[in-house]
């Protein structure tokens, strides 16, 4: 039986080593940023789902789906920008 790890599911799961930060801390930090990006995508997707199934009448729905989508998009932008910055520093 083949074991599937989280590293196999995360795109580009080989973090670039950062000078002065090596070992398990650097590896966990690199994987953590990818997990934040995936969580942001999940949050944005859940917001789209909530918008699709929300009550469209005057008393329902509200801005909650947009809060989910905005939070997800912010998490994606934050993690992707940090990944780009760290790859620029390291490489």
Phi, psi and omega in degrees: 000134181270131178275134177254124180256166178297329180297332178284339181269338184271128180294138179060046190282009174261093182297145177288129180296135180263130180300132180085351179230098185228168179091204185295330180296314180296320181293315179296322179296316179295316178292324180299322179294322177292323178295322176296320178297317179292323177294323176296320177295321176295319178295318178295320178295321178294324176297319177296319178298314180297325177293323181290326184256004183287158177286120186271005179278179187299322187273353187242185176075273180074206185258005183301317178300326180287332174294317178297314182294319179294318177296320178295317179295321178295319179295320179296311181297318180297311184290319180294321179292322177294322177297316180295319179296313181294323176293327176292322179290317185283332187242000000 
